[in-house]
Amino acid sequence: MVEEIKTEELKSIVKSFRLMPSEDAKLPKLIEYAHKAGYLTKPSFQEFMLLALNCAYTRLKDEYEKKKGRR
């Protein structure tokens, strides 16, 4: 018997936000540093944002667990 594997399409969600000119000027350098350090497979804004979100999640989770452990 052969099973048919159904694949789901990846859904793309568009999030937009505004940057100040000074913040926008820093982005290319930050992306370049992250790529050279090996955190990004390619120097793209999307990969950088995913890295930033993962870093924020890890930090918030660690801080929450520290607070939870103190109680």
C-alpha positions in Angstrom: 0.0 0.0 0.0 1.4 3.4 -1.0 0.6 6.4 1.2 0.2 9.8 -0.3 2.0 12.5 1.7 0.2 15.8 1.7 2.4 18.9 2.0 1.2 22.2 3.3 2.2 25.4 1.5 4.3 27.7 3.6 2.3 30.7 4.4 4.0 34.0 4.3 3.1 36.6 6.8 4.1 40.2 6.1 5.0 42.4 9.1 6.0 45.9 8.6 7.5 48.5 10.9 9.1 51.9 10.7 12.8 52.7 11.3 14.4 56.0 12.1 17.0 57.0 9.6 19.8 56.4 12.2 18.4 52.9 12.8 18.1 52.1 9.1 21.7 53.2 8.6 22.9 50.7 11.2 21.2 47.7 9.6 23.6 46.9 6.8 26.6 46.8 9.1 24.7 44.6 11.7 23.6 42.2 9.0 27.2 42.0 7.7 28.6 41.3 11.2 26.0 38.6 11.8 26.8 37.0 8.5 30.6 37.1 9.0 30.2 35.7 12.5 28.3 32.7 11.1 24.8 33.5 12.6 23.3 34.0 9.1 23.6 31.7 6.1 23.2 34.6 3.8 23.3 38.4 4.5 19.6 39.1 4.2 17.3 41.3 6.2 14.7 38.5 6.7 17.3 36.1 8.1 18.6 38.9 10.4 15.1 39.5 11.7 14.6 35.8 12.4 17.9 35.8 14.3 16.9 38.9 16.3 13.5 37.3 17.2 15.2 34.1 18.3 17.7 36.0 20.4 14.9 38.0 22.0 12.9 34.9 22.7 15.9 33.2 24.3 16.7 36.2 26.5 13.1 36.7 27.6 12.8 32.9 28.4 16.0 32.9 30.4 14.9 36.0 32.4 11.5 34.5 33.1 13.0 31.3 34.3 15.4 33.2 36.6 12.5 35.1 38.1 10.5 32.0 38.4 13.3 30.2 40.2 13.7 33.0 42.8 10.1 32.7 44.1 
